[in-house]
């Protein structure tokens, strides 16, 4: 199945979630990640601002800040992304593609990020991610030597057996949904514990 057909099908399914369903599933997914050693051990993390019904990240932000972690969000600059430290979600404003982005603040090198949480339209059991087709995350991860843990945050129905893969696609090390953590590069056991 071509990538665009996967996108169309899964985006339509995501849009059908009610606000209550989205809130409940997002809460469960975030709690699963917050309770994991991979989140607890990271001192500097990157989150995303959800759009189009993506899994929320506000609980992750709050838990990270309470724990004294440095939290960054991406800002699109041309064809690249830069990561900016954020102390307050109210400081985010509309940026590229209508997404909420940091308007100002100290930049953080991708090499300094110990954990990066990324959205996706779909993920597969090998950790491959299907985004919106712009390639921002893949470009950034290839160019700067990210050595932290790459986490895909999604709803359970977004985890598929197999996606079409291209040479530049960067797989995630861990997938998190309302069903818990799944480590595709370690095992096929979806009960997952780090």
Buried (B, 14 or more C-beta within 10 A) or exposed (E): EEBEEBBEEBBEBBEEBEEEEBEEBBBBBBBBBBEBEBBBEBEBBBBBBBEEBBBBBBBBBBBBBEEEBBBBBBBBEEEEBBBBBBEEBEBBEEBBEEBBBBEEBEEBEBEBBBBBBBBBBBBBBBBBBBBBEEBBBBBBBEEBEBEBBBBBBBBBBBBBEEBEBEEEBBBBBBBBBBBBBBBBEEEEEBEBEE
